[in-house]
Amino acid sequence: MIVIIDERELVQQGFSSQFGNEGFPSAGFDQVEFDGWMNSASEEDLTSVGACLIGVSEMEGLSPAAIREKTNAPVIALLDQSSLEDTLKLFESGVDDVVKKPVHVREIIARIAAIKRRTANKESCVHLDRLHIYLDGRDPAIDDQTFPLPRRERRILEYLASIGDRRANKSQIFSAIYGVFNEDVEENVIESHISKLRKKLRNALGYDPIDSKRYLGYRLMPVQVRESLELSGSGVVGASA
């Protein structure tokens, strides 16, 4: 979830709409609302934050250090007007990046991915057998050929790739894909998205790379690991979504 902190509702709504068009959930706050939410949010909700975008006027009352006490998400300042002095002050305050508006949200998504890659020493692409999963909003590829997916299915695949060997339950995936404030969509829609995604991957790869275990959740699994588990009988593999 991308958090947008700005006193102007039009700015919040504009960015939220654009991020939504790219398949990324977002939530808009003014500074007081953001402070209240950060101090009351659960740990699970805070882990769903992918980045914090802050209007420059809000930076006077918000410290990047204070934000990082709650979440490791990148903090990006948004400038209405370009100013070297302001840019340097913002970097000195501890932000991870400064972006001048207008800016396309795809550029912001790419910047967020670059910051996370740099801070976590991770690549921008996860390789799983013949499947290449990009973490910057691009469609995945199979055998170096683009494998187009609907945005929700693509985001689920990206999310599972981003968490490595860990499992994610339905609630965690829903928060990552739809955001913690979305009350217009039922959580069970995740099962439908995953079922469609698994079918497409199975048809393209010849096997299902998404392993699911009841009560534990989902994770990506290379074919060699899957075959080893099936031969040893050391776990339920390939349960239906």
TIVEX-576525 format. One record per residue (C-alpha): residue in three letters; chain; y, z, x; residue number from 1. Coordinates in Angstrom, 1 decimal. Example, Ala and Ser with C-alpha at 12.3 -4.5 7.8 and 13.67 -1.06 7.14 Angstrom:
2
ALA,A,-4.5,7.8,12.3,1 .
SER,A,-1.1,7.1,13.7,2 .
END
This chain:
241
MET,A,0.0,0.0,0.0,1 .
ILE,A,3.5,-1.0,1.3,2 .
VAL,A,6.1,1.7,0.6,3 .
ILE,A,9.7,0.4,0.1,4 .
ILE,A,12.4,3.1,0.4,5 .
ASP,A,15.8,1.9,-0.9,6 .
GLU,A,18.3,3.2,-3.4,7 .
ARG,A,18.6,-0.2,-5.0,8 .
GLU,A,16.0,-0.8,-7.7,9 .
LEU,A,16.5,-4.6,-7.5,10 .
VAL,A,15.5,-4.5,-3.8,11 .
GLN,A,12.4,-2.4,-4.6,12 .
GLN,A,11.4,-4.7,-7.4,13 .
GLY,A,12.1,-7.9,-5.4,14 .
PHE,A,9.9,-6.8,-2.5,15 .
SER,A,7.2,-5.4,-4.8,16 .
SER,A,7.0,-8.7,-6.6,17 .
GLN,A,6.7,-10.7,-3.4,18 .
PHE,A,4.1,-8.4,-1.9,19 .
GLY,A,2.2,-8.6,-5.1,20 .
ASN,A,2.2,-12.4,-4.9,21 .
GLU,A,0.5,-12.0,-1.5,22 .
GLY,A,-2.1,-9.6,-2.8,23 .
PHE,A,-0.6,-6.4,-1.3,24 .
PRO,A,0.1,-3.4,-3.5,25 .
SER,A,3.5,-1.7,-3.1,26 .
ALA,A,5.5,1.2,-4.4,27 .
GLY,A,9.3,1.6,-4.5,28 .
PHE,A,11.2,4.9,-4.0,29 .
ASP,A,14.7,6.1,-3.4,30 .
GLN,A,15.0,8.7,-0.7,31 .
VAL,A,14.7,11.8,-2.9,32 .
GLU,A,11.6,10.3,-4.7,33 .
PHE,A,10.0,9.4,-1.4,34 .
ASP,A,10.5,12.9,0.0,35 .
GLY,A,9.0,14.5,-3.1,36 .
TRP,A,6.0,12.2,-3.1,37 .
MET,A,5.3,12.6,0.6,38 .
ASN,A,5.3,16.4,0.2,39 .
SER,A,3.0,16.4,-2.8,40 .
ALA,A,0.7,13.4,-2.2,41 .
SER,A,-3.0,14.0,-1.4,42 .
GLU,A,-4.5,13.0,2.0,43 .
GLU,A,-6.4,10.2,0.3,44 .
ASP,A,-3.1,8.8,-1.2,45 .
LEU,A,-1.4,9.0,2.2,46 .
THR,A,-4.2,7.1,3.9,47 .
SER,A,-3.5,4.2,1.5,48 .
VAL,A,0.0,3.7,2.9,49 .
GLY,A,-0.1,0.5,5.1,50 .
ALA,A,3.6,0.6,6.1,51 .
CYS,A,7.0,2.1,5.2,52 .
LEU,A,9.9,-0.2,4.8,53 .
ILE,A,13.2,1.6,4.9,54 .
GLY,A,16.7,0.3,4.0,55 .
VAL,A,19.2,1.1,6.7,56 .
SER,A,21.3,3.3,4.4,57 .
GLU,A,18.2,5.6,3.9,58 .
MET,A,17.6,6.0,7.6,59 .
GLU,A,20.3,8.6,7.8,60 .
GLY,A,18.3,11.1,5.8,61 .
LEU,A,14.8,10.0,6.9,62 .
SER,A,13.2,10.6,10.3,63 .
PRO,A,10.4,8.3,11.5,64 .
ALA,A,9.0,11.4,13.2,65 .
ALA,A,8.9,13.3,9.8,66 .
ILE,A,7.1,10.3,8.2,67 .
ARG,A,4.5,10.3,11.0,68 .
GLU,A,3.7,13.9,10.3,69 .
LYS,A,2.2,12.7,7.1,70 .
THR,A,1.0,9.1,7.9,71 .
ASN,A,0.4,6.9,10.9,72 .
ALA,A,1.7,3.8,9.0,73 .
PRO,A,4.2,1.6,10.8,74 .
VAL,A,7.9,2.4,10.0,75 .
ILE,A,10.1,-0.7,9.7,76 .
ALA,A,13.8,-0.7,9.1,77 .
LEU,A,15.4,-3.4,7.0,78 .
LEU,A,18.9,-4.6,8.1,79 .
ASP,A,21.2,-6.3,5.6,80 .
GLN,A,23.4,-7.5,8.4,81 .
SER,A,22.5,-8.2,12.0,82 .
SER,A,24.1,-5.8,14.5,83 .
LEU,A,23.0,-5.1,18.0,84 .
GLU,A,24.4,-1.6,17.9,85 .
ASP,A,22.6,-0.8,14.7,86 .
THR,A,19.4,-2.3,15.9,87 .
LEU,A,19.4,-0.2,19.1,88 .
LYS,A,20.2,3.0,17.2,89 .
LEU,A,17.3,2.3,14.8,90 .
PHE,A,14.8,1.8,17.7,91 .
GLU,A,16.2,5.0,19.3,92 .
SER,A,15.5,6.8,16.1,93 .
GLY,A,11.8,6.0,16.4,94 .
VAL,A,11.2,3.0,14.1,95 .
ASP,A,8.4,0.6,15.1,96 .
ASP,A,10.4,-2.5,14.2,97 .
VAL,A,13.7,-3.8,12.9,98 .
VAL,A,13.9,-6.8,10.5,99 .
LYS,A,17.0,-8.5,9.3,100 .
LYS,A,17.1,-9.7,5.7,101 .
PRO,A,16.4,-12.2,4.2,102 .
VAL,A,12.9,-12.2,5.4,103 .
HIS,A,9.7,-13.5,3.9,104 .
VAL,A,7.1,-10.8,3.2,105 .
ARG,A,4.5,-12.9,5.1,106 .
GLU,A,6.5,-12.2,8.2,107 .
ILE,A,6.6,-8.5,7.4,108 .
ILE,A,2.8,-8.5,6.9,109 .
ALA,A,2.4,-10.2,10.2,110 .
ARG,A,4.6,-7.7,11.9,111 .
ILE,A,2.7,-4.8,10.4,112 .
ALA,A,-0.6,-6.3,11.6,113 .
ALA,A,0.9,-6.7,15.1,114 .
ILE,A,2.1,-3.1,15.2,115 .
LYS,A,-1.2,-1.8,14.1,116 .
ARG,A,-3.0,-4.0,16.5,117 .
ARG,A,-0.8,-2.8,19.4,118 .
THR,A,-1.0,0.9,18.6,119 .
ALA,A,-4.7,0.9,17.8,120 .
ASN,A,-5.6,-1.6,20.5,121 .
LYS,A,-7.3,-3.8,17.9,122 .
GLU,A,-7.7,-7.5,17.6,123 .
SER,A,-6.1,-9.4,14.7,124 .
CYS,A,-9.5,-10.8,13.8,125 .
VAL,A,-12.8,-9.1,13.2,126 .
HIS,A,-15.8,-11.2,14.1,127 .
LEU,A,-19.0,-10.7,12.0,128 .
ASP,A,-21.6,-13.2,12.9,129 .
ARG,A,-20.3,-16.6,11.8,130 .
LEU,A,-17.6,-14.9,9.7,131 .
HIS,A,-14.1,-14.4,11.1,132 .
ILE,A,-11.9,-12.0,9.1,133 .
TYR,A,-8.2,-12.0,9.9,134 .
LEU,A,-6.1,-8.9,9.3,135 .
ASP,A,-2.7,-10.6,8.9,136 .
GLY,A,-3.1,-12.2,5.4,137 .
ARG,A,-4.8,-15.4,6.4,138 .
ASP,A,-8.0,-16.6,4.7,139 .
PRO,A,-11.2,-15.9,6.6,140 .
ALA,A,-13.2,-18.6,8.3,141 .
ILE,A,-16.9,-19.4,8.6,142 .
ASP,A,-18.0,-21.5,11.5,143 .
ASP,A,-14.3,-22.1,12.3,144 .
GLN,A,-13.7,-23.6,8.9,145 .
THR,A,-11.2,-21.9,6.5,146 .
PHE,A,-13.0,-20.1,3.7,147 .
PRO,A,-10.4,-19.7,0.9,148 .
LEU,A,-10.7,-16.6,-1.3,149 .
PRO,A,-8.7,-15.3,-4.2,150 .
ARG,A,-6.2,-12.8,-2.9,151 .
ARG,A,-7.9,-9.7,-4.2,152 .
GLU,A,-11.3,-10.7,-2.8,153 .
ARG,A,-9.6,-11.6,0.5,154 .
ARG,A,-7.8,-8.2,0.6,155 .
ILE,A,-11.1,-6.3,-0.1,156 .
LEU,A,-12.8,-8.2,2.8,157 .
GLU,A,-9.8,-7.4,5.1,158 .
TYR,A,-9.9,-3.8,4.1,159 .
LEU,A,-13.6,-3.4,4.8,160 .
ALA,A,-13.2,-5.2,8.1,161 .
SER,A,-10.3,-2.9,9.1,162 .
ILE,A,-12.4,0.3,8.6,163 .
GLY,A,-15.2,-0.8,11.0,164 .
ASP,A,-18.5,1.0,10.4,165 .
ARG,A,-17.2,3.5,7.9,166 .
ARG,A,-17.9,3.2,4.3,167 .
ALA,A,-15.3,3.0,1.5,168 .
ASN,A,-15.9,4.1,-2.1,169 .
LYS,A,-14.6,2.3,-5.1,170 .
SER,A,-11.6,4.6,-5.4,171 .
GLN,A,-10.5,4.1,-1.8,172 .
ILE,A,-10.8,0.3,-2.2,173 .
PHE,A,-8.9,0.4,-5.4,174 .
SER,A,-6.0,2.3,-3.8,175 .
ALA,A,-5.9,-0.1,-0.9,176 .
ILE,A,-5.9,-3.2,-3.0,177 .
TYR,A,-3.9,-2.1,-6.1,178 .
GLY,A,-2.0,0.9,-4.9,179 .
VAL,A,-2.1,4.5,-6.0,180 .
PHE,A,0.5,4.0,-8.8,181 .
ASN,A,-1.1,1.1,-10.6,182 .
GLU,A,-2.1,2.3,-14.1,183 .
ASP,A,-2.3,-1.1,-15.7,184 .
VAL,A,-5.6,-2.0,-14.1,185 .
GLU,A,-8.9,-0.2,-14.5,186 .
GLU,A,-10.7,1.0,-11.3,187 .
ASN,A,-13.9,-0.7,-12.4,188 .
VAL,A,-12.3,-4.1,-11.7,189 .
ILE,A,-13.2,-3.5,-8.1,190 .
GLU,A,-16.9,-3.8,-8.9,191 .
SER,A,-16.2,-7.3,-10.4,192 .
HIS,A,-14.2,-8.4,-7.4,193 .
ILE,A,-16.9,-7.2,-5.0,194 .
SER,A,-19.7,-8.8,-7.0,195 .
LYS,A,-17.9,-12.2,-6.9,196 .
LEU,A,-17.0,-11.8,-3.2,197 .
ARG,A,-20.6,-11.0,-2.3,198 .
LYS,A,-22.0,-14.0,-4.2,199 .
LYS,A,-19.6,-16.4,-2.4,200 .
LEU,A,-20.4,-14.9,1.0,201 .
ARG,A,-24.1,-15.0,0.3,202 .
ASN,A,-23.9,-18.7,-0.7,203 .
ALA,A,-21.9,-19.6,2.4,204 .
LEU,A,-23.7,-17.4,5.0,205 .
GLY,A,-27.2,-17.3,3.6,206 .
TYR,A,-27.1,-13.5,3.4,207 .
ASP,A,-24.8,-10.8,2.0,208 .
PRO,A,-22.7,-9.0,4.7,209 .
ILE,A,-21.6,-6.3,2.4,210 .
ASP,A,-23.9,-3.3,2.3,211 .
SER,A,-23.6,-0.9,-0.6,212 .
LYS,A,-25.1,2.6,-1.1,213 .
ARG,A,-24.8,4.5,-4.4,214 .
TYR,A,-22.3,7.4,-4.1,215 .
LEU,A,-21.4,6.4,-0.5,216 .
GLY,A,-19.7,3.1,-1.0,217 .
TYR,A,-19.4,-0.2,0.8,218 .
ARG,A,-19.2,-1.4,4.4,219 .
LEU,A,-19.6,-4.7,6.3,220 .
MET,A,-22.9,-5.1,8.2,221 .
PRO,A,-23.9,-7.8,10.8,222 .
VAL,A,-27.1,-9.6,9.9,223 .
GLN,A,-29.0,-8.2,12.9,224 .
VAL,A,-28.3,-4.6,11.7,225 .
ARG,A,-29.3,-5.4,8.2,226 .
GLU,A,-32.6,-7.0,9.2,227 .
SER,A,-33.4,-4.0,11.5,228 .
LEU,A,-32.8,-1.5,8.6,229 .
GLU,A,-34.9,-3.6,6.2,230 .
LEU,A,-37.8,-3.7,8.7,231 .
SER,A,-37.6,0.0,9.5,232 .
GLY,A,-37.1,1.0,5.9,233 .
SER,A,-34.4,3.4,7.0,234 .
GLY,A,-32.0,3.0,4.1,235 .
VAL,A,-31.2,1.2,0.9,236 .
VAL,A,-29.6,-2.1,1.9,237 .
GLY,A,-28.1,-4.7,-0.3,238 .
ALA,A,-27.9,-2.7,-3.5,239 .
SER,A,-26.0,-4.5,-6.2,240 .
ALA,A,-22.2,-4.1,-6.6,241 .
END
